Amino acid sequence: MVLRLFTCLLTLSLALILPRLTLATEIEGIEIADYMPAEKGRPTLQLNGVAKRKFLMFVDVYVGSLYVQEPTRNAENLLESDQYRRMEFNMLRNVRGRKIADAFYEGMRLNVTQEQAEAMETQIQQLLGFFDQRLKVGDKAVVEYIPGTGTRVSLAGKERGVIPGKDLFDAILSIWIGDYPVSADFKAGILGAEPEADEKPYSKFRERDF
């Protein structure tokens, strides 16, 4: 009887504790959780993939991670999805906000059509305006898509604003997993896959340090 009671209490305790635990992957001393518990209107998110952004092959810039409700290795499905999606940038070096904004602008323009870019010009300029501060080593930038609301941007723990619509977030995410991502290895990491043997001509854009 005592043993059975003890077993029941242990099982109940584990049931209460285990859901709160999050396994983590460590990259450059940064712990990347395998999933994020639901909170404040945000559903439970799972890590789709993680990668380290490098400049000129040897300068570490940031660790990027993508969280989604339903992980997949299919880039097109991720870009078309209307699920909650969250991009995190954990900084490994100091970067000026203007440099980040320029890299975002260039990356988006490479991965969307001219017509799409023109249609989003107001939203793009609003986004670039959020990056008016310097991000330092250890800071985290978050860009997340909230279904039915739009794209929310937070820098170093401070929310900068929300831009309505879905297309803008899709364009931002395309910088990581579109036809012309920051690098083939980075795209593969975010998709949780091996780099493709037949890579696309990523050299279409100049090497940039973000």
Wavefront OBJ file of the C-alpha trace (Angstrom):
o trace
v 0.000 0.000 0.000
v 2.776 2.426 0.951
v 4.783 1.449 -2.135
v 1.749 1.969 -4.369
v 1.116 5.407 -2.831
v 4.763 6.361 -3.308
v 4.634 5.257 -6.959
v 1.502 7.317 -7.591
v 3.029 10.424 -6.019
v 6.235 9.998 -8.030
v 4.282 9.626 -11.267
v 2.225 12.735 -10.495
v 5.359 14.728 -9.671
v 7.022 13.746 -12.937
v 3.887 14.626 -14.878
v 3.967 18.117 -13.395
v 7.685 18.662 -13.863
v 8.555 17.111 -17.221
v 6.399 19.384 -19.447
v 8.324 22.350 -18.105
v 11.697 20.931 -19.053
v 13.237 21.954 -22.375
v 16.147 20.090 -23.897
v 18.740 22.373 -25.404
v 21.434 22.468 -28.057
v 24.515 24.543 -27.262
v 26.305 26.552 -29.943
v 29.101 28.978 -29.061
v 27.975 28.887 -25.426
v 24.384 29.773 -26.351
v 21.681 27.326 -25.306
v 19.040 26.838 -27.986
v 15.922 25.214 -26.533
v 14.382 22.343 -28.480
v 10.927 23.749 -27.823
v 9.204 26.757 -26.251
v 6.236 26.232 -23.907
v 3.053 28.143 -24.718
v 2.751 31.541 -23.028
v 0.956 34.872 -23.400
v -1.026 33.900 -26.478
v 1.901 32.111 -28.104
v 1.397 28.392 -28.819
v 3.996 25.756 -28.011
v 6.778 26.028 -30.576
v 9.333 23.465 -31.692
v 12.828 24.109 -32.995
v 12.860 23.622 -36.758
v 16.584 24.206 -37.087
v 19.585 26.236 -35.960
v 22.691 27.529 -37.734
v 25.643 29.819 -37.173
v 26.064 32.779 -39.504
v 29.667 33.352 -40.515
v 31.190 36.229 -42.469
v 33.984 35.376 -44.924
v 34.001 31.836 -43.532
v 35.728 32.651 -40.252
v 34.035 35.579 -38.482
v 31.091 34.455 -36.315
v 28.166 36.904 -36.510
v 25.124 35.286 -34.885
v 23.388 32.016 -34.122
v 20.042 31.872 -35.877
v 17.196 29.586 -34.850
v 13.716 29.061 -36.265
v 10.790 27.933 -34.099
v 7.490 26.767 -35.588
v 4.379 24.865 -34.564
v 4.929 22.088 -37.098
v 8.597 21.500 -38.043
v 9.420 20.552 -41.635
v 12.455 20.366 -43.894
v 10.468 21.811 -46.791
v 11.392 25.463 -47.278
v 8.405 26.219 -49.493
v 5.983 24.875 -46.899
v 7.596 26.996 -44.192
v 7.345 30.131 -46.318
v 3.716 29.529 -47.241
v 2.582 28.456 -43.770
v 0.219 30.611 -41.738
v 1.375 29.050 -38.464
v 3.151 30.960 -35.706
v 6.831 31.291 -36.667
v 9.683 32.795 -34.687
v 13.197 33.749 -35.857
v 15.860 34.378 -33.217
v 19.251 36.031 -33.744
v 21.704 35.483 -30.846
v 24.534 37.924 -31.443
v 28.159 36.741 -31.433
v 29.604 40.155 -32.325
v 28.614 43.809 -32.159
v 26.661 44.963 -35.224
v 25.236 48.382 -36.055
v 21.502 48.538 -36.642
v 22.023 50.215 -40.000
v 24.127 47.277 -41.177
v 21.417 44.836 -40.108
v 18.768 46.881 -41.915
v 20.854 46.997 -45.117
v 21.391 43.210 -45.009
v 17.658 42.625 -44.482
v 16.785 44.910 -47.375
v 19.242 43.289 -49.765
v 18.277 39.746 -48.732
v 14.555 40.380 -49.159
v 14.955 42.046 -52.544
v 16.867 39.006 -53.807
v 14.172 36.548 -52.770
v 10.955 38.301 -53.820
v 9.769 39.626 -57.160
v 9.946 43.293 -58.088
v 6.156 43.493 -57.824
v 6.157 41.951 -54.336
v 8.899 44.304 -53.175
v 6.996 47.349 -54.426
v 3.784 46.175 -52.762
v 5.608 45.802 -49.429
v 7.737 48.948 -49.650
v 5.897 50.753 -46.839
v 6.151 47.731 -44.529
v 9.806 47.194 -45.442
v 10.693 50.782 -44.601
v 8.835 50.486 -41.293
v 10.811 47.318 -40.515
v 14.132 48.937 -41.349
v 13.247 51.835 -39.085
v 13.057 49.472 -36.112
v 16.770 48.680 -36.453
v 18.054 52.017 -35.229
v 20.150 50.630 -32.386
v 23.391 48.706 -32.063
v 23.166 45.047 -31.107
v 25.970 43.827 -28.860
v 27.459 40.426 -28.163
v 24.926 38.469 -26.097
v 21.910 40.457 -27.322
v 18.997 38.672 -28.953
v 16.866 39.946 -31.812
v 13.485 38.297 -32.389
v 11.313 38.535 -35.487
v 8.096 36.534 -35.208
v 4.942 36.078 -37.214
v 1.708 36.118 -35.217
v -1.173 34.671 -37.283
v -3.898 37.217 -37.851
v -1.724 40.021 -36.461
v 1.548 40.369 -38.355
v 5.285 40.623 -37.787
v 6.552 41.585 -34.333
v 10.128 42.733 -33.808
v 11.989 42.774 -30.489
v 15.599 43.876 -30.010
v 17.609 43.114 -26.863
v 14.441 42.394 -24.893
v 12.540 45.494 -26.035
v 9.555 45.262 -28.386
v 9.964 47.691 -31.274
v 6.607 47.226 -32.957
v 4.215 45.096 -35.003
v 3.692 45.367 -38.753
v 0.370 43.981 -40.073
v 0.259 41.265 -42.714
v 1.949 37.950 -43.525
v 3.926 38.756 -46.676
v 6.590 40.750 -44.857
v 7.531 37.899 -42.519
v 7.648 35.476 -45.453
v 10.102 37.828 -47.172
v 12.269 38.088 -44.044
v 12.325 34.307 -43.593
v 13.311 33.920 -47.248
v 16.643 35.560 -46.322
v 17.405 32.341 -44.420
v 15.654 29.671 -46.535
v 14.687 31.286 -49.846
v 16.248 30.660 -53.262
v 19.143 32.968 -52.364
v 19.814 32.536 -48.622
v 22.777 33.919 -46.702
v 24.549 30.596 -47.362
v 23.765 27.004 -48.330
v 25.007 25.647 -45.001
v 22.942 28.160 -43.049
v 19.783 27.265 -44.974
v 20.418 23.565 -44.387
v 20.858 24.140 -40.652
v 17.602 26.080 -40.358
v 15.800 23.325 -42.267
v 17.428 20.634 -40.133
v 18.844 19.038 -43.273
v 22.137 18.336 -45.019
v 23.377 20.908 -47.582
v 22.133 20.168 -51.088
v 24.710 18.722 -53.449
v 23.292 20.785 -56.315
v 23.399 24.243 -54.740
v 21.800 27.298 -56.266
v 24.067 30.192 -57.331
v 24.189 31.961 -53.984
v 26.953 34.196 -55.310
v 24.190 36.292 -56.892
v 24.621 38.654 -53.944
v 27.786 40.050 -52.392
v 29.079 38.567 -49.170
v 27.780 40.651 -46.281
v 28.639 40.511 -42.610
v 25.117 39.872 -41.269
l 1 2 3 4 5 6 7 8 9 10 11 12 13 14 15 16 17 18 19 20 21 22 23 24 25 26 27 28 29 30 31 32 33 34 35 36 37 38 39 40 41 42 43 44 45 46 47 48 49 50 51 52 53 54 55 56 57 58 59 60 61 62 63 64 65 66 67 68 69 70 71 72 73 74 75 76 77 78 79 80 81 82 83 84 85 86 87 88 89 90 91 92 93 94 95 96 97 98 99 100 101 102 103 104 105 106 107 108 109 110 111 112 113 114 115 116 117 118 119 120 121 122 123 124 125 126 127 128 129 130 131 132 133 134 135 136 137 138 139 140 141 142 143 144 145 146 147 148 149 150 151 152 153 154 155 156 157 158 159 160 161 162 163 164 165 166 167 168 169 170 171 172 173 174 175 176 177 178 179 180 181 182 183 184 185 186 187 188 189 190 191 192 193 194 195 196 197 198 199 200 201 202 203 204 205 206 207 208 209 210
